[in-house]
Every structure is written in C-alpha cells, then in structure tokens.
Amino acid sequence: MEESISGFKLRGEWGDAVEHGERITRALQDAGASEEYPEAFEAWDEWRPKAHERLGEDVNEKTAEQASVAEGKGEQEGKSPEDDLQTAGEKLSESYEHVENGDNDGALDSWRDSIDHVARAADSAGRKAVRKLENTVYQRVMTQIAPYYFDNELVSANIQKSTRGEGGPEFVFEVNVNDDRLKSAVSERLSSYEDEVDRWHVDTPKTVEASEAAEGAEAPVETVEDGNDGESNPTTN
C-alpha cells in the first residue's frame, strides 16, 4: 500500500483490492467514523468492492446509483408525478369552490397548493429523466474513460482496472478519508494491521478458488477459515 496526501493506494489483484477496502472500513469503524458519520459510513461500506462482485457489473451499477441526482420532495414522500398532478387538480377545484363561496383567502391558498403540486410533479419527472440519462451515459460511456468512483463527506475513492499481468488483471484502488483527524487515525490503524495481522480475514476470507473459471488458470486450494464456507470469486471487468 502507498500512502500520500491523496489517500491510501493499492495495486494488486481483485482480492487485494477487496482486502484494502475491508481494512480501511475496519480502520474507519475503529476510529469512530461509523458514529460520527453514520450515513456516509454506511454508503461507503455498501459501495466498496466485495469479493463476490464484478467491477464492470456490480461496482459499475453502484457507482451510477451513488452519482445520480438525489430524490426531490415528492419522491421522498413516495409520490409520483401523476399523484401530484391529481392532487393539483383537486386543489384547483377547491379553489373554484372557495371563489363561489366568497372565500377569497381560501381560494388563494388552494390555488397556491395546486401550483406547488404541479411544480413538484415537474420536478419529480425531470429528476427521473435526468437519472435515466445519467445511468445510461455513465454505464455505457464514462466507465470506459474514467475509473469507478465514490465520493461523500467521509470518503473519496476510485478503482480502475490496470494492465493485465501474468497472474491476471491488476486493479488500482485509491481511498482518501476527507476528515483529516480521522484520516490520521485510519493511517495509524492501517499500520498496526500491517504489524499485527499476518493474514486478513476480518470480513471476507481471501480465496481464489474460482480463478480457473474467471481467468483460465488453475487456482491453488486454500482452506477457508472462521467458519465461513462461502466462496469468493476473483473479479474481472
């Protein structure tokens, strides 16, 4: 692992990249990031590459999702554009009724509510259209020229496939902690892991049994520890 101002960088096979993400996640958790930045930590933990995933499929999809336009007020309340337009029509009808009854203030309030729902419907429809375009452009175009990335208030990271070596593809995975205090604490913990942990198997034991299927090479037999009898598959793009 290389450490610099820009973050913690590692070059290696898919299992090495997965392990790098696991170590940083555990270091962040030990440093209290999961309590200080619960939502940001959870988002990072969800995005980081997993042993069973593929870069060009799973990480691609997760990157497009986290990079997309956020939900508007209507979407957050579970309302579709059609729902808001229907409500807008109802509010407009109420406004007419208030006018007929001589209640100008009530008519104005209902009219304003109607306009608000129309605007919210347009906002929701626009956001959905933009997200659809973003996902299409990102997954089909951007990942061909840019690394898969993640960014929030806690972590900025990117991973990309590099040259193919003798043992298979190589990945470059760089992670930066945006809180300087936590970054220092993470650095210390990563160093302690290097000194104290001979083999990393906190979250996902590193196995390479499926490399024959993934890369056309016979893989060595490795015993899975800690009672986890699942298999982890090396991943290619």
C-alpha positions as CSV (number, residue, x, y, z in Angstrom):
1,M,0.0,0.0,0.0
2,E,1.1,3.5,-0.8
3,E,0.1,6.4,1.4
4,S,0.1,10.1,0.2
5,I,-1.8,13.3,0.5
6,S,-4.3,12.0,-2.0
7,G,-5.0,8.9,0.1
8,F,-4.2,5.2,0.5
9,K,-3.4,3.5,-2.8
10,L,-3.0,-0.2,-3.5
11,R,-2.2,-2.1,-6.7
12,G,-3.0,-5.8,-6.9
13,E,-5.4,-8.5,-7.9
14,W,-9.2,-8.3,-7.1
15,G,-8.8,-10.0,-3.8
16,D,-6.1,-7.4,-2.8
17,A,-8.4,-4.6,-3.7
18,V,-11.3,-6.1,-1.7
19,E,-9.0,-6.6,1.3
20,H,-7.8,-3.0,1.0
21,G,-11.4,-1.8,1.2
22,E,-12.1,-4.1,4.2
23,R,-9.0,-2.8,6.1
24,I,-9.9,0.8,5.6
25,T,-13.5,0.2,6.5
26,R,-12.5,-1.5,9.8
27,A,-10.0,1.3,10.5
28,L,-12.7,3.9,10.0
29,Q,-15.0,2.0,12.3
30,D,-12.4,1.6,14.9
31,A,-11.7,5.3,14.7
32,G,-15.3,6.2,15.3
33,A,-16.4,7.2,11.8
34,S,-19.5,5.0,11.9
35,E,-20.7,7.0,14.8
36,E,-19.7,10.5,13.6
37,Y,-20.8,9.9,10.0
38,P,-23.3,7.1,10.2
39,E,-25.0,7.6,6.8
40,A,-21.7,8.4,5.0
41,F,-20.0,5.4,6.5
42,E,-22.9,3.1,5.6
43,A,-22.9,4.4,2.0
44,W,-19.1,3.8,1.7
45,D,-19.5,0.3,3.2
46,E,-22.2,-0.5,0.7
47,W,-20.2,0.8,-2.3
48,R,-16.7,-0.7,-1.6
49,P,-15.9,-3.7,-3.8
50,K,-16.8,-7.1,-2.4
51,A,-15.2,-10.4,-3.1
52,H,-18.2,-11.8,-4.9
53,E,-18.7,-8.8,-7.2
54,R,-17.5,-7.9,-10.6
55,L,-16.1,-4.4,-11.4
56,G,-17.9,-4.0,-14.7
57,E,-21.2,-5.0,-13.4
58,D,-21.8,-4.6,-9.6
59,V,-19.4,-1.7,-8.9
60,N,-20.4,-0.1,-12.2
61,E,-24.1,-0.1,-11.1
62,K,-23.4,1.1,-7.6
63,T,-21.3,3.9,-8.9
64,A,-24.0,5.1,-11.3
65,E,-26.6,5.0,-8.4
66,Q,-24.5,7.0,-6.0
67,A,-23.6,9.5,-8.6
68,S,-27.2,10.2,-9.7
69,V,-29.4,13.1,-8.9
70,A,-30.9,13.0,-5.5
71,E,-34.7,12.5,-4.9
72,G,-36.9,15.5,-4.8
73,K,-39.5,16.2,-2.1
74,G,-42.3,14.4,-4.0
75,E,-40.2,11.3,-4.5
76,Q,-39.1,11.4,-0.8
77,E,-42.7,11.3,0.2
78,G,-43.4,8.4,-2.2
79,K,-45.5,10.5,-4.6
80,S,-45.2,10.0,-8.4
81,P,-45.7,12.9,-10.8
82,E,-49.2,11.5,-11.6
83,D,-50.1,11.6,-7.9
84,D,-49.1,15.3,-7.6
85,L,-50.9,16.2,-10.8
86,Q,-54.1,14.6,-9.4
87,T,-53.7,16.5,-6.1
88,A,-53.1,19.7,-8.1
89,G,-56.4,19.2,-9.9
90,E,-58.2,18.6,-6.6
91,K,-56.7,21.7,-5.1
92,L,-57.7,23.8,-8.2
93,S,-61.3,22.5,-7.8
94,E,-61.3,23.5,-4.2
95,S,-60.1,27.0,-5.2
96,Y,-63.1,27.4,-7.5
97,E,-65.4,26.3,-4.8
98,H,-63.9,28.9,-2.4
99,V,-64.4,31.6,-5.0
100,E,-68.0,30.7,-5.5
101,N,-68.5,30.8,-1.7
102,G,-66.9,34.2,-1.5
103,D,-63.8,32.9,0.4
104,N,-61.0,34.6,-1.5
105,D,-58.4,33.8,1.1
106,G,-59.3,30.1,0.9
107,A,-59.3,30.2,-2.9
108,L,-55.8,31.7,-2.9
109,D,-54.5,29.1,-0.5
110,S,-55.9,26.2,-2.6
111,W,-54.6,27.8,-5.8
112,R,-51.1,28.1,-4.3
113,D,-51.3,24.4,-3.1
114,S,-52.3,23.4,-6.7
115,I,-49.3,25.3,-8.2
116,D,-46.9,23.7,-5.6
117,H,-48.1,20.2,-6.6
118,V,-47.7,21.0,-10.3
119,A,-44.2,22.2,-9.7
120,R,-43.4,19.1,-7.6
121,A,-44.7,16.8,-10.3
122,A,-42.5,18.5,-12.9
123,D,-39.5,18.3,-10.6
124,S,-40.0,14.6,-10.0
125,A,-40.5,13.8,-13.7
126,G,-37.4,15.9,-14.5
127,R,-35.2,14.2,-11.9
128,K,-36.3,10.7,-13.1
129,A,-35.4,11.6,-16.7
130,V,-32.0,13.0,-15.7
131,R,-31.2,9.9,-13.6
132,K,-32.1,7.6,-16.5
133,L,-29.9,9.6,-18.8
134,E,-27.1,9.6,-16.2
135,N,-27.2,5.9,-15.7
136,T,-27.1,5.3,-19.5
137,V,-24.3,7.7,-20.1
138,Y,-22.3,6.6,-17.1
139,Q,-22.6,2.9,-17.5
140,R,-22.0,2.9,-21.3
141,V,-19.6,5.8,-21.7
142,M,-18.0,7.2,-18.7
143,T,-16.7,4.0,-17.2
144,Q,-14.8,3.4,-20.5
145,I,-12.7,6.5,-19.9
146,A,-12.8,7.1,-16.2
147,P,-12.4,5.0,-13.0
148,Y,-15.3,3.8,-10.9
149,Y,-15.6,6.3,-8.1
150,F,-17.2,7.1,-4.8
151,D,-17.5,10.5,-3.0
152,N,-19.2,11.7,0.1
153,E,-18.3,13.8,3.1
154,L,-16.4,10.9,4.7
155,V,-14.6,9.1,1.9
156,S,-13.5,9.7,-1.7
157,A,-12.4,6.7,-3.6
158,N,-11.8,5.4,-7.1
159,I,-10.9,2.0,-8.5
160,Q,-9.9,1.0,-12.0
161,K,-8.6,-1.9,-13.9
162,S,-4.9,-1.5,-15.0
163,T,-2.7,-3.7,-17.1
164,R,-3.1,-7.5,-17.2
165,G,-0.2,-9.2,-15.5
166,E,1.0,-12.8,-15.6
167,G,-1.5,-13.7,-12.8
168,G,-4.4,-11.9,-14.2
169,P,-5.8,-8.4,-14.3
170,E,-4.4,-5.7,-11.9
171,F,-6.5,-3.2,-10.1
172,V,-5.6,0.2,-8.7
173,F,-7.7,1.2,-5.7
174,E,-7.2,4.6,-4.0
175,V,-9.2,5.7,-1.0
176,N,-9.0,9.1,0.8
177,V,-10.6,10.0,4.1
178,N,-11.9,13.5,3.9
179,D,-11.8,14.2,7.6
180,D,-8.1,15.0,8.4
181,R,-8.4,13.8,12.0
182,L,-10.0,10.5,11.0
183,K,-7.5,10.1,8.2
184,S,-4.6,10.3,10.7
185,A,-6.3,7.8,12.9
186,V,-7.0,5.5,9.9
187,S,-3.3,5.7,8.9
188,E,-2.2,4.6,12.4
189,R,-4.6,1.7,12.4
190,L,-3.6,0.5,9.0
191,S,0.0,0.5,10.1
192,S,-0.9,-1.5,13.2
193,Y,-2.8,-4.0,11.0
194,E,0.3,-4.5,8.9
195,D,2.3,-5.2,12.0
196,E,-0.2,-7.3,13.9
197,V,-2.3,-9.2,11.4
198,D,-0.4,-11.9,9.3
199,R,-3.5,-12.8,7.3
200,W,-6.5,-10.6,6.9
201,H,-9.8,-12.3,7.4
202,V,-11.9,-9.9,9.4
203,D,-14.8,-9.7,7.0
204,T,-14.2,-11.8,3.9
205,P,-11.5,-14.5,3.8
206,K,-9.5,-14.2,0.7
207,T,-10.0,-17.2,-1.6
208,V,-9.1,-17.7,-5.2
209,E,-10.8,-21.0,-6.0
210,A,-12.8,-19.5,-8.9
211,S,-9.8,-18.1,-10.7
212,E,-9.8,-21.0,-13.1
213,A,-13.2,-20.1,-14.3
214,A,-12.5,-16.3,-14.3
215,E,-9.1,-16.3,-15.8
216,G,-8.5,-19.7,-17.4
217,A,-5.8,-20.6,-14.8
218,E,-5.7,-23.4,-12.3
219,A,-6.1,-22.0,-8.8
220,P,-4.4,-23.3,-5.6
221,V,-6.5,-24.9,-3.0
222,E,-7.0,-22.8,0.1
223,T,-8.8,-23.5,3.3
224,V,-11.5,-21.1,4.3
225,E,-11.2,-20.0,7.9
226,D,-13.5,-18.6,10.6
227,G,-16.4,-20.9,9.8
228,N,-17.2,-19.2,6.6
229,D,-17.8,-21.9,4.0
230,G,-18.7,-19.5,1.2
231,E,-16.5,-18.9,-1.9
232,S,-15.1,-15.6,-3.1
233,N,-14.7,-15.2,-6.8
234,P,-11.8,-13.1,-8.3
235,T,-13.4,-10.4,-10.5
236,T,-12.7,-9.0,-13.9
237,N,-14.2,-6.2,-15.8
